[in-house]
């Protein structure tokens, strides 16, 4: 090996920065979707954590959390999809 050639220390290809970004965005969207589904399925999780009954039993806090999580999922899912579409169009 000559002095001018870089030495390779790993045989595994390094992931593309765009692929890592797309994967992180997809993970965030999936996590938010899971949190939304779990909150819809078990809205009393705040009480189950032992945080008391902050909304006085009306369910308003749980409904607000569900709406916020749903909105965040609706925003991040297309955001992740666009990143994957951009990545695939660059590789095509």
C-alpha positions in Angstrom: 0.0 0.0 0.0 1.5 3.3 -1.0 1.5 6.4 1.2 -1.0 8.2 -1.0 -3.8 5.7 -0.7 -6.2 6.0 2.3 -6.2 3.0 4.6 -9.6 1.4 5.0 -10.4 0.3 8.5 -13.9 -1.1 8.0 -15.4 -3.3 5.3 -18.9 -2.3 6.0 -20.3 0.5 3.8 -21.1 3.7 5.6 -24.8 4.6 5.5 -25.7 7.7 3.5 -26.6 10.7 5.6 -29.9 11.0 3.8 -30.7 7.4 4.6 -30.0 8.0 8.3 -32.2 11.1 8.2 -35.0 9.2 6.5 -34.7 6.4 9.0 -34.8 8.8 12.0 -37.8 10.6 10.6 -39.6 7.3 10.0 -38.8 6.2 13.5 -40.2 9.4 14.9 -43.4 9.1 12.9 -43.7 5.4 14.1 -43.2 6.4 17.7 -45.8 9.1 17.5 -48.2 6.8 15.8 -47.7 4.2 18.5 -48.2 6.8 21.3 -51.4 8.0 19.6 -52.8 4.5 19.3 -51.9 3.7 22.9 -53.4 6.9 24.2 -56.6 6.2 22.2 -56.7 2.7 23.6 -55.8 3.6 27.2 -56.6 7.3 27.8 -56.3 7.0 31.5 -52.5 6.3 31.4 -51.9 9.6 33.3 -53.8 8.3 36.3 -52.1 4.9 35.9 -48.7 6.6 36.2 -49.8 8.0 39.6 -50.0 11.6 38.5 -53.4 12.0 40.0 -56.4 13.3 38.1 -55.2 16.6 36.7 -58.4 17.4 34.7 -60.9 16.5 37.5 -62.1 13.3 35.7 -63.4 15.1 32.6 -61.0 13.5 30.2 -60.1 16.9 28.6 -56.4 16.4 29.2 -56.4 13.0 27.6 -58.3 14.3 24.6 -55.9 17.1 24.2 -52.9 14.8 24.4 -54.6 12.5 21.8 -55.2 15.4 19.4 -51.7 16.7 19.8 -50.2 13.3 19.2 -52.5 12.7 16.3 -51.5 16.0 14.7 -47.8 15.3 15.3 -48.2 11.9 13.6 -50.1 13.5 10.7 -47.2 15.9 10.2 -44.2 13.6 10.6 -45.5 10.7 8.5 -45.6 12.6 5.2 -42.3 14.3 6.2 -40.7 10.9 6.5 -42.3 9.7 3.3 -41.0 12.7 1.4 -37.5 12.0 2.7 -37.6 8.4 1.5 -39.1 9.6 -1.9 -36.2 12.1 -2.2 -33.7 9.4 -1.4 -35.2 6.9 -3.9 -35.2 9.5 -6.6 -31.6 10.3 -6.0 -30.7 6.6 -6.3 -32.8 6.0 -9.4 
